[in-house]
Amino acid sequence: MVAVQHETSGRVRILSAARDLFAANGFHQTSMAELAAAAQVSVGQIYRLFRGKEDIIEAIVDSDISDREAVMLSLQRRLDAGEIDIEETFELLLLEVMDNPHEALSFDILAEGFRNPHVGQTIADMCAQLRRSLGYFACAANPNLSGEALKGAEEIILASMFGLGHRSLSAPALSAERAAKNAAHMIVAALRSAN
């Protein structure tokens, strides 16, 4: 039991340190020795828990998938319970993606997805899960959406999430709160006008 707790603790420290180092230095520029020092583990322990940096990236993406699923389910429950309306749902969702302290890491992970088919598939799986929830939200805004129109709505919303989640380099003129509010209003208006 102690060994499992130690392994879990080491895994958490490695992933946390990897997020910080990969975001600051880049995925390929971070050595395993630097990662081990930052996580306060041995290089050997890293290799006992992960096959290499690609496995660490996949674990980060898997963690992000779990976090996004939890956010989506929470928003869906609140929407279904009438605690929030569909516009507030999108606003909260967009605020969530804009609150990204590891934005640079996201770019590095996306780039690695093009180089590494396994990482690419992990990202594609994450997007497929997101699309299901986004489709649910799109239909909450417009119950008449189906088929290609619904798939198109999922793509536009997903693209908005990706874009707004990586907006800091564009020197945005609006605060995250104002951007999320305006974007949510526009998304819902567009969904309601779709046939």
mmCIF file of the C-alpha atoms, coordinates in Angstrom:
data_MODEL
# 
_entry.id   MODEL 
# 
loop_
_atom_site.group_PDB 
_atom_site.id 
_atom_site.type_symbol 
_atom_site.label_atom_id 
_atom_site.label_alt_id 
_atom_site.label_comp_id 
_atom_site.label_asym_id 
_atom_site.label_entity_id 
_atom_site.label_seq_id 
_atom_site.pdbx_PDB_ins_code 
_atom_site.Cartn_x 
_atom_site.Cartn_y 
_atom_site.Cartn_z 
_atom_site.occupancy 
_atom_site.B_iso_or_equiv 
_atom_site.pdbx_formal_charge 
_atom_site.auth_seq_id 
_atom_site.auth_comp_id 
_atom_site.auth_asym_id 
_atom_site.auth_atom_id 
_atom_site.pdbx_PDB_model_num 
ATOM 1   C CA . MET A 1 1   ? 0.000   0.000  0.000   1.00 0.00 ? 1   MET A CA 1 
ATOM 2   C CA . VAL A 1 2   ? 2.822   2.411  0.880   1.00 0.00 ? 2   VAL A CA 1 
ATOM 3   C CA . ALA A 1 3   ? 4.574   1.590  -2.407  1.00 0.00 ? 3   ALA A CA 1 
ATOM 4   C CA . VAL A 1 4   ? 1.390   2.402  -4.361  1.00 0.00 ? 4   VAL A CA 1 
ATOM 5   C CA . GLN A 1 5   ? 0.985   5.722  -2.505  1.00 0.00 ? 5   GLN A CA 1 
ATOM 6   C CA . HIS A 1 6   ? 4.659   6.550  -3.127  1.00 0.00 ? 6   HIS A CA 1 
ATOM 7   C CA . GLU A 1 7   ? 4.249   5.691  -6.819  1.00 0.00 ? 7   GLU A CA 1 
ATOM 8   C CA . THR A 1 8   ? 1.087   7.825  -7.079  1.00 0.00 ? 8   THR A CA 1 
ATOM 9   C CA . SER A 1 9   ? 2.792   10.712 -5.271  1.00 0.00 ? 9   SER A CA 1 
ATOM 10  C CA . GLY A 1 10  ? 5.817   10.430 -7.570  1.00 0.00 ? 10  GLY A CA 1 
ATOM 11  C CA . ARG A 1 11  ? 3.582   10.324 -10.650 1.00 0.00 ? 11  ARG A CA 1 
ATOM 12  C CA . VAL A 1 12  ? 1.711   13.452 -9.538  1.00 0.00 ? 12  VAL A CA 1 
ATOM 13  C CA . ARG A 1 13  ? 4.971   15.306 -8.835  1.00 0.00 ? 13  ARG A CA 1 
ATOM 14  C CA . ILE A 1 14  ? 6.423   14.263 -12.194 1.00 0.00 ? 14  ILE A CA 1 
ATOM 15  C CA . LEU A 1 15  ? 3.343   15.411 -14.108 1.00 0.00 ? 15  LEU A CA 1 
ATOM 16  C CA . SER A 1 16  ? 3.199   18.708 -12.220 1.00 0.00 ? 16  SER A CA 1 
ATOM 17  C CA . ALA A 1 17  ? 6.894   19.388 -12.807 1.00 0.00 ? 17  ALA A CA 1 
ATOM 18  C CA . ALA A 1 18  ? 6.556   18.325 -16.451 1.00 0.00 ? 18  ALA A CA 1 
ATOM 19  C CA . ARG A 1 19  ? 3.732   20.811 -17.023 1.00 0.00 ? 19  ARG A CA 1 
ATOM 20  C CA . ASP A 1 20  ? 5.856   23.630 -15.633 1.00 0.00 ? 20  ASP A CA 1 
ATOM 21  C CA . LEU A 1 21  ? 9.110   22.666 -17.362 1.00 0.00 ? 21  LEU A CA 1 
ATOM 22  C CA . PHE A 1 22  ? 7.553   21.756 -20.718 1.00 0.00 ? 22  PHE A CA 1 
ATOM 23  C CA . ALA A 1 23  ? 5.620   25.050 -20.690 1.00 0.00 ? 23  ALA A CA 1 
ATOM 24  C CA . ALA A 1 24  ? 8.729   27.086 -19.836 1.00 0.00 ? 24  ALA A CA 1 
ATOM 25  C CA . ASN A 1 25  ? 11.378  25.273 -21.881 1.00 0.00 ? 25  ASN A CA 1 
ATOM 26  C CA . GLY A 1 26  ? 9.546   23.147 -24.410 1.00 0.00 ? 26  GLY A CA 1 
ATOM 27  C CA . PHE A 1 27  ? 8.966   19.437 -24.534 1.00 0.00 ? 27  PHE A CA 1 
ATOM 28  C CA . HIS A 1 28  ? 12.109  18.474 -26.426 1.00 0.00 ? 28  HIS A CA 1 
ATOM 29  C CA . GLN A 1 29  ? 14.365  20.986 -24.635 1.00 0.00 ? 29  GLN A CA 1 
ATOM 30  C CA . THR A 1 30  ? 13.591  19.590 -21.162 1.00 0.00 ? 30  THR A CA 1 
ATOM 31  C CA . SER A 1 31  ? 15.918  16.795 -20.107 1.00 0.00 ? 31  SER A CA 1 
ATOM 32  C CA . MET A 1 32  ? 14.854  13.885 -17.938 1.00 0.00 ? 32  MET A CA 1 
ATOM 33  C CA . ALA A 1 33  ? 17.486  14.972 -15.398 1.00 0.00 ? 33  ALA A CA 1 
ATOM 34  C CA . GLU A 1 34  ? 15.879  18.442 -15.153 1.00 0.00 ? 34  GLU A CA 1 
ATOM 35  C CA . LEU A 1 35  ? 12.470  16.843 -14.802 1.00 0.00 ? 35  LEU A CA 1 
ATOM 36  C CA . ALA A 1 36  ? 13.698  14.461 -12.088 1.00 0.00 ? 36  ALA A CA 1 
ATOM 37  C CA . ALA A 1 37  ? 15.259  17.324 -10.126 1.00 0.00 ? 37  ALA A CA 1 
ATOM 38  C CA . ALA A 1 38  ? 12.122  19.462 -10.349 1.00 0.00 ? 38  ALA A CA 1 
ATOM 39  C CA . ALA A 1 39  ? 9.873   16.548 -9.340  1.00 0.00 ? 39  ALA A CA 1 
ATOM 40  C CA . GLN A 1 40  ? 12.295  15.485 -6.573  1.00 0.00 ? 40  GLN A CA 1 
ATOM 41  C CA . VAL A 1 41  ? 12.486  11.927 -7.903  1.00 0.00 ? 41  VAL A CA 1 
ATOM 42  C CA . SER A 1 42  ? 15.215  9.919  -9.571  1.00 0.00 ? 42  SER A CA 1 
ATOM 43  C CA . VAL A 1 43  ? 15.475  9.551  -13.336 1.00 0.00 ? 43  VAL A CA 1 
ATOM 44  C CA . GLY A 1 44  ? 15.011  5.828  -12.715 1.00 0.00 ? 44  GLY A CA 1 
ATOM 45  C CA . GLN A 1 45  ? 11.682  6.454  -11.008 1.00 0.00 ? 45  GLN A CA 1 
ATOM 46  C CA . ILE A 1 46  ? 10.506  8.458  -14.007 1.00 0.00 ? 46  ILE A CA 1 
ATOM 47  C CA . TYR A 1 47  ? 11.335  5.531  -16.274 1.00 0.00 ? 47  TYR A CA 1 
ATOM 48  C CA . ARG A 1 48  ? 9.605   3.092  -13.908 1.00 0.00 ? 48  ARG A CA 1 
ATOM 49  C CA . LEU A 1 49  ? 6.414   5.137  -14.200 1.00 0.00 ? 49  LEU A CA 1 
ATOM 50  C CA . PHE A 1 50  ? 6.698   6.318  -17.837 1.00 0.00 ? 50  PHE A CA 1 
ATOM 51  C CA . ARG A 1 51  ? 8.385   4.879  -20.940 1.00 0.00 ? 51  ARG A CA 1 
ATOM 52  C CA . GLY A 1 52  ? 9.596   8.353  -21.894 1.00 0.00 ? 52  GLY A CA 1 
ATOM 53  C CA . LYS A 1 53  ? 8.549   11.943 -22.420 1.00 0.00 ? 53  LYS A CA 1 
ATOM 54  C CA . GLU A 1 54  ? 5.869   10.900 -24.925 1.00 0.00 ? 54  GLU A CA 1 
ATOM 55  C CA . ASP A 1 55  ? 4.171   8.887  -22.163 1.00 0.00 ? 55  ASP A CA 1 
ATOM 56  C CA . ILE A 1 56  ? 4.329   11.928 -19.903 1.00 0.00 ? 56  ILE A CA 1 
ATOM 57  C CA . ILE A 1 57  ? 2.682   14.071 -22.592 1.00 0.00 ? 57  ILE A CA 1 
ATOM 58  C CA . GLU A 1 58  ? -0.048  11.428 -23.009 1.00 0.00 ? 58  GLU A CA 1 
ATOM 59  C CA . ALA A 1 59  ? -0.587  11.366 -19.232 1.00 0.00 ? 59  ALA A CA 1 
ATOM 60  C CA . ILE A 1 60  ? -0.937  15.162 -19.234 1.00 0.00 ? 60  ILE A CA 1 
ATOM 61  C CA . VAL A 1 61  ? -3.482  14.979 -22.067 1.00 0.00 ? 61  VAL A CA 1 
ATOM 62  C CA . ASP A 1 62  ? -5.353  12.171 -20.261 1.00 0.00 ? 62  ASP A CA 1 
ATOM 63  C CA . SER A 1 63  ? -5.447  14.305 -17.122 1.00 0.00 ? 63  SER A CA 1 
ATOM 64  C CA . ASP A 1 64  ? -6.734  17.250 -19.159 1.00 0.00 ? 64  ASP A CA 1 
ATOM 65  C CA . ILE A 1 65  ? -9.420  15.000 -20.655 1.00 0.00 ? 65  ILE A CA 1 
ATOM 66  C CA . SER A 1 66  ? -10.579 13.994 -17.184 1.00 0.00 ? 66  SER A CA 1 
ATOM 67  C CA . ASP A 1 67  ? -10.606 17.617 -16.036 1.00 0.00 ? 67  ASP A CA 1 
ATOM 68  C CA . ARG A 1 68  ? -12.568 18.755 -19.124 1.00 0.00 ? 68  ARG A CA 1 
ATOM 69  C CA . GLU A 1 69  ? -15.069 15.900 -18.732 1.00 0.00 ? 69  GLU A CA 1 
ATOM 70  C CA . ALA A 1 70  ? -15.663 16.909 -15.112 1.00 0.00 ? 70  ALA A CA 1 
ATOM 71  C CA . VAL A 1 71  ? -16.242 20.537 -16.156 1.00 0.00 ? 71  VAL A CA 1 
ATOM 72  C CA . MET A 1 72  ? -18.603 19.477 -18.965 1.00 0.00 ? 72  MET A CA 1 
ATOM 73  C CA . LEU A 1 73  ? -20.603 17.159 -16.690 1.00 0.00 ? 73  LEU A CA 1 
ATOM 74  C CA . SER A 1 74  ? -20.856 19.839 -14.019 1.00 0.00 ? 74  SER A CA 1 
ATOM 75  C CA . LEU A 1 75  ? -22.087 22.390 -16.560 1.00 0.00 ? 75  LEU A CA 1 
ATOM 76  C CA . GLN A 1 76  ? -24.535 19.874 -18.012 1.00 0.00 ? 76  GLN A CA 1 
ATOM 77  C CA . ARG A 1 77  ? -25.959 19.091 -14.544 1.00 0.00 ? 77  ARG A CA 1 
ATOM 78  C CA . ARG A 1 78  ? -26.298 22.786 -13.745 1.00 0.00 ? 78  ARG A CA 1 
ATOM 79  C CA . LEU A 1 79  ? -27.956 23.472 -17.096 1.00 0.00 ? 79  LEU A CA 1 
ATOM 80  C CA . ASP A 1 80  ? -30.365 20.538 -16.691 1.00 0.00 ? 80  ASP A CA 1 
ATOM 81  C CA . ALA A 1 81  ? -31.215 21.660 -13.147 1.00 0.00 ? 81  ALA A CA 1 
ATOM 82  C CA . GLY A 1 82  ? -32.018 25.172 -14.378 1.00 0.00 ? 82  GLY A CA 1 
ATOM 83  C CA . GLU A 1 83  ? -29.245 26.753 -12.304 1.00 0.00 ? 83  GLU A CA 1 
ATOM 84  C CA . ILE A 1 84  ? -27.756 28.341 -15.426 1.00 0.00 ? 84  ILE A CA 1 
ATOM 85  C CA . ASP A 1 85  ? -29.083 29.014 -18.906 1.00 0.00 ? 85  ASP A CA 1 
ATOM 86  C CA . ILE A 1 86  ? -27.374 27.978 -22.126 1.00 0.00 ? 86  ILE A CA 1 
ATOM 87  C CA . GLU A 1 87  ? -25.636 31.318 -22.596 1.00 0.00 ? 87  GLU A CA 1 
ATOM 88  C CA . GLU A 1 88  ? -24.182 31.119 -19.073 1.00 0.00 ? 88  GLU A CA 1 
ATOM 89  C CA . THR A 1 89  ? -23.146 27.526 -19.824 1.00 0.00 ? 89  THR A CA 1 
ATOM 90  C CA . PHE A 1 90  ? -21.077 28.622 -22.815 1.00 0.00 ? 90  PHE A CA 1 
ATOM 91  C CA . GLU A 1 91  ? -19.704 31.617 -20.918 1.00 0.00 ? 91  GLU A CA 1 
ATOM 92  C CA . LEU A 1 92  ? -18.478 29.406 -18.065 1.00 0.00 ? 92  LEU A CA 1 
ATOM 93  C CA . LEU A 1 93  ? -17.066 26.867 -20.510 1.00 0.00 ? 93  LEU A CA 1 
ATOM 94  C CA . LEU A 1 94  ? -15.145 29.539 -22.403 1.00 0.00 ? 94  LEU A CA 1 
ATOM 95  C CA . LEU A 1 95  ? -13.853 31.092 -19.186 1.00 0.00 ? 95  LEU A CA 1 
ATOM 96  C CA . GLU A 1 96  ? -12.611 27.660 -18.165 1.00 0.00 ? 96  GLU A CA 1 
ATOM 97  C CA . VAL A 1 97  ? -10.574 27.230 -21.360 1.00 0.00 ? 97  VAL A CA 1 
ATOM 98  C CA . MET A 1 98  ? -9.209  30.774 -21.153 1.00 0.00 ? 98  MET A CA 1 
ATOM 99  C CA . ASP A 1 99  ? -7.923  30.126 -17.620 1.00 0.00 ? 99  ASP A CA 1 
ATOM 100 C CA . ASN A 1 100 ? -4.920  28.178 -18.899 1.00 0.00 ? 100 ASN A CA 1 
ATOM 101 C CA . PRO A 1 101 ? -1.675  28.760 -17.004 1.00 0.00 ? 101 PRO A CA 1 
ATOM 102 C CA . HIS A 1 102 ? 0.106   26.328 -19.349 1.00 0.00 ? 102 HIS A CA 1 
ATOM 103 C CA . GLU A 1 103 ? -0.920  27.824 -22.676 1.00 0.00 ? 103 GLU A CA 1 
ATOM 104 C CA . ALA A 1 104 ? 2.544   27.366 -24.182 1.00 0.00 ? 104 ALA A CA 1 
ATOM 105 C CA . LEU A 1 105 ? 2.471   23.695 -23.203 1.00 0.00 ? 105 LEU A CA 1 
ATOM 106 C CA . SER A 1 106 ? -0.801  23.292 -25.105 1.00 0.00 ? 106 SER A CA 1 
ATOM 107 C CA . PHE A 1 107 ? 0.934   24.441 -28.290 1.00 0.00 ? 107 PHE A CA 1 
ATOM 108 C CA . ASP A 1 108 ? 3.817   22.039 -27.673 1.00 0.00 ? 108 ASP A CA 1 
ATOM 109 C CA . ILE A 1 109 ? 1.400   19.158 -27.096 1.00 0.00 ? 109 ILE A CA 1 
ATOM 110 C CA . LEU A 1 110 ? -0.499  19.970 -30.288 1.00 0.00 ? 110 LEU A CA 1 
ATOM 111 C CA . ALA A 1 111 ? 2.779   20.074 -32.221 1.00 0.00 ? 111 ALA A CA 1 
ATOM 112 C CA . GLU A 1 112 ? 3.795   16.731 -30.711 1.00 0.00 ? 112 GLU A CA 1 
ATOM 113 C CA . GLY A 1 113 ? 0.451   15.342 -31.868 1.00 0.00 ? 113 GLY A CA 1 
ATOM 114 C CA . PHE A 1 114 ? 1.532   15.968 -35.469 1.00 0.00 ? 114 PHE A CA 1 
ATOM 115 C CA . ARG A 1 115 ? 4.907   14.273 -34.914 1.00 0.00 ? 115 ARG A CA 1 
ATOM 116 C CA . ASN A 1 116 ? 3.733   11.368 -32.782 1.00 0.00 ? 116 ASN A CA 1 
ATOM 117 C CA . PRO A 1 117 ? 0.683   9.419  -34.019 1.00 0.00 ? 117 PRO A CA 1 
ATOM 118 C CA . HIS A 1 118 ? -0.083  8.029  -30.555 1.00 0.00 ? 118 HIS A CA 1 
ATOM 119 C CA . VAL A 1 119 ? -0.183  11.512 -29.000 1.00 0.00 ? 119 VAL A CA 1 
ATOM 120 C CA . GLY A 1 120 ? -2.203  12.687 -32.003 1.00 0.00 ? 120 GLY A CA 1 
ATOM 121 C CA . GLN A 1 121 ? -4.742  9.925  -31.419 1.00 0.00 ? 121 GLN A CA 1 
ATOM 122 C CA . THR A 1 122 ? -4.978  10.839 -27.733 1.00 0.00 ? 122 THR A CA 1 
ATOM 123 C CA . ILE A 1 123 ? -5.754  14.445 -28.714 1.00 0.00 ? 123 ILE A CA 1 
ATOM 124 C CA . ALA A 1 124 ? -8.308  13.251 -31.311 1.00 0.00 ? 124 ALA A CA 1 
ATOM 125 C CA . ASP A 1 125 ? -9.982  11.097 -28.654 1.00 0.00 ? 125 ASP A CA 1 
ATOM 126 C CA . MET A 1 126 ? -10.157 14.110 -26.342 1.00 0.00 ? 126 MET A CA 1 
ATOM 127 C CA . CYS A 1 127 ? -11.772 16.187 -29.085 1.00 0.00 ? 127 CYS A CA 1 
ATOM 128 C CA . ALA A 1 128 ? -14.305 13.415 -29.820 1.00 0.00 ? 128 ALA A CA 1 
ATOM 129 C CA . GLN A 1 129 ? -15.349 13.432 -26.171 1.00 0.00 ? 129 GLN A CA 1 
ATOM 130 C CA . LEU A 1 130 ? -15.592 17.222 -26.191 1.00 0.00 ? 130 LEU A CA 1 
ATOM 131 C CA . ARG A 1 131 ? -17.739 17.153 -29.334 1.00 0.00 ? 131 ARG A CA 1 
ATOM 132 C CA . ARG A 1 132 ? -20.328 14.924 -27.628 1.00 0.00 ? 132 ARG A CA 1 
ATOM 133 C CA . SER A 1 133 ? -20.770 17.432 -24.804 1.00 0.00 ? 133 SER A CA 1 
ATOM 134 C CA . LEU A 1 134 ? -20.674 20.369 -27.185 1.00 0.00 ? 134 LEU A CA 1 
ATOM 135 C CA . GLY A 1 135 ? -23.375 18.712 -29.265 1.00 0.00 ? 135 GLY A CA 1 
ATOM 136 C CA . TYR A 1 136 ? -25.510 18.400 -26.150 1.00 0.00 ? 136 TYR A CA 1 
ATOM 137 C CA . PHE A 1 137 ? -25.049 22.108 -25.419 1.00 0.00 ? 137 PHE A CA 1 
ATOM 138 C CA . ALA A 1 138 ? -25.709 23.052 -29.050 1.00 0.00 ? 138 ALA A CA 1 
ATOM 139 C CA . CYS A 1 139 ? -29.002 21.130 -28.958 1.00 0.00 ? 139 CYS A CA 1 
ATOM 140 C CA . ALA A 1 140 ? -29.890 22.853 -25.691 1.00 0.00 ? 140 ALA A CA 1 
ATOM 141 C CA . ALA A 1 141 ? -29.627 26.154 -27.596 1.00 0.00 ? 141 ALA A CA 1 
ATOM 142 C CA . ASN A 1 142 ? -31.449 24.806 -30.662 1.00 0.00 ? 142 ASN A CA 1 
ATOM 143 C CA . PRO A 1 143 ? -33.271 21.465 -30.318 1.00 0.00 ? 143 PRO A CA 1 
ATOM 144 C CA . ASN A 1 144 ? -33.772 21.358 -34.098 1.00 0.00 ? 144 ASN A CA 1 
ATOM 145 C CA . LEU A 1 145 ? -30.054 20.866 -34.809 1.00 0.00 ? 145 LEU A CA 1 
ATOM 146 C CA . SER A 1 146 ? -29.182 17.476 -36.248 1.00 0.00 ? 146 SER A CA 1 
ATOM 147 C CA . GLY A 1 147 ? -26.980 15.787 -38.826 1.00 0.00 ? 147 GLY A CA 1 
ATOM 148 C CA . GLU A 1 148 ? -24.445 17.943 -40.600 1.00 0.00 ? 148 GLU A CA 1 
ATOM 149 C CA . ALA A 1 149 ? -25.709 21.154 -38.997 1.00 0.00 ? 149 ALA A CA 1 
ATOM 150 C CA . LEU A 1 150 ? -25.094 19.695 -35.540 1.00 0.00 ? 150 LEU A CA 1 
ATOM 151 C CA . LYS A 1 151 ? -21.633 18.444 -36.540 1.00 0.00 ? 151 LYS A CA 1 
ATOM 152 C CA . GLY A 1 152 ? -20.847 21.896 -37.936 1.00 0.00 ? 152 GLY A CA 1 
ATOM 153 C CA . ALA A 1 153 ? -21.985 23.513 -34.677 1.00 0.00 ? 153 ALA A CA 1 
ATOM 154 C CA . GLU A 1 154 ? -19.716 21.170 -32.706 1.00 0.00 ? 154 GLU A CA 1 
ATOM 155 C CA . GLU A 1 155 ? -16.765 22.136 -34.926 1.00 0.00 ? 155 GLU A CA 1 
ATOM 156 C CA . ILE A 1 156 ? -17.376 25.888 -34.600 1.00 0.00 ? 156 ILE A CA 1 
ATOM 157 C CA . ILE A 1 157 ? -17.705 25.675 -30.820 1.00 0.00 ? 157 ILE A CA 1 
ATOM 158 C CA . LEU A 1 158 ? -14.594 23.488 -30.542 1.00 0.00 ? 158 LEU A CA 1 
ATOM 159 C CA . ALA A 1 159 ? -12.665 25.931 -32.745 1.00 0.00 ? 159 ALA A CA 1 
ATOM 160 C CA . SER A 1 160 ? -13.831 28.803 -30.530 1.00 0.00 ? 160 SER A CA 1 
ATOM 161 C CA . MET A 1 161 ? -12.603 26.932 -27.473 1.00 0.00 ? 161 MET A CA 1 
ATOM 162 C CA . PHE A 1 162 ? -9.197  26.277 -29.053 1.00 0.00 ? 162 PHE A CA 1 
ATOM 163 C CA . GLY A 1 163 ? -8.882  29.870 -30.223 1.00 0.00 ? 163 GLY A CA 1 
ATOM 164 C CA . LEU A 1 164 ? -9.975  31.502 -26.989 1.00 0.00 ? 164 LEU A CA 1 
ATOM 165 C CA . GLY A 1 165 ? -7.837  29.082 -25.012 1.00 0.00 ? 165 GLY A CA 1 
ATOM 166 C CA . HIS A 1 166 ? -4.781  30.390 -26.846 1.00 0.00 ? 166 HIS A CA 1 
ATOM 167 C CA . ARG A 1 167 ? -5.519  34.096 -27.035 1.00 0.00 ? 167 ARG A CA 1 
ATOM 168 C CA . SER A 1 168 ? -2.768  35.633 -24.907 1.00 0.00 ? 168 SER A CA 1 
ATOM 169 C CA . LEU A 1 169 ? -0.306  36.065 -27.787 1.00 0.00 ? 169 LEU A CA 1 
ATOM 170 C CA . SER A 1 170 ? -2.872  38.055 -29.751 1.00 0.00 ? 170 SER A CA 1 
ATOM 171 C CA . ALA A 1 171 ? -2.851  40.899 -27.185 1.00 0.00 ? 171 ALA A CA 1 
ATOM 172 C CA . PRO A 1 172 ? -6.608  40.706 -26.591 1.00 0.00 ? 172 PRO A CA 1 
ATOM 173 C CA . ALA A 1 173 ? -8.527  43.959 -26.165 1.00 0.00 ? 173 ALA A CA 1 
ATOM 174 C CA . LEU A 1 174 ? -11.149 42.396 -23.879 1.00 0.00 ? 174 LEU A CA 1 
ATOM 175 C CA . SER A 1 175 ? -10.762 40.790 -20.491 1.00 0.00 ? 175 SER A CA 1 
ATOM 176 C CA . ALA A 1 176 ? -11.385 37.049 -20.352 1.00 0.00 ? 176 ALA A CA 1 
ATOM 177 C CA . GLU A 1 177 ? -14.732 37.700 -18.670 1.00 0.00 ? 177 GLU A CA 1 
ATOM 178 C CA . ARG A 1 178 ? -15.928 40.151 -21.345 1.00 0.00 ? 178 ARG A CA 1 
ATOM 179 C CA . ALA A 1 179 ? -14.627 37.961 -24.178 1.00 0.00 ? 179 ALA A CA 1 
ATOM 180 C CA . ALA A 1 180 ? -16.378 34.885 -22.752 1.00 0.00 ? 180 ALA A CA 1 
ATOM 181 C CA . LYS A 1 181 ? -19.645 36.766 -22.259 1.00 0.00 ? 181 LYS A CA 1 
ATOM 182 C CA . ASN A 1 182 ? -19.608 38.202 -25.794 1.00 0.00 ? 182 ASN A CA 1 
ATOM 183 C CA . ALA A 1 183 ? -18.514 34.942 -27.417 1.00 0.00 ? 183 ALA A CA 1 
ATOM 184 C CA . ALA A 1 184 ? -21.168 32.948 -25.528 1.00 0.00 ? 184 ALA A CA 1 
ATOM 185 C CA . HIS A 1 185 ? -23.850 35.397 -26.657 1.00 0.00 ? 185 HIS A CA 1 
ATOM 186 C CA . MET A 1 186 ? -22.687 35.134 -30.291 1.00 0.00 ? 186 MET A CA 1 
ATOM 187 C CA . ILE A 1 187 ? -22.445 31.322 -30.195 1.00 0.00 ? 187 ILE A CA 1 
ATOM 188 C CA . VAL A 1 188 ? -25.962 30.976 -28.804 1.00 0.00 ? 188 VAL A CA 1 
ATOM 189 C CA . ALA A 1 189 ? -27.347 33.493 -31.304 1.00 0.00 ? 189 ALA A CA 1 
ATOM 190 C CA . ALA A 1 190 ? -25.700 31.598 -34.169 1.00 0.00 ? 190 ALA A CA 1 
ATOM 191 C CA . LEU A 1 191 ? -26.958 28.241 -32.882 1.00 0.00 ? 191 LEU A CA 1 
ATOM 192 C CA . ARG A 1 192 ? -30.517 29.545 -32.536 1.00 0.00 ? 192 ARG A CA 1 
ATOM 193 C CA . SER A 1 193 ? -30.474 30.916 -36.075 1.00 0.00 ? 193 SER A CA 1 
ATOM 194 C CA . ALA A 1 194 ? -29.214 27.650 -37.613 1.00 0.00 ? 194 ALA A CA 1 
ATOM 195 C CA . ASN A 1 195 ? -31.700 25.432 -39.405 1.00 0.00 ? 195 ASN A CA 1 
# 
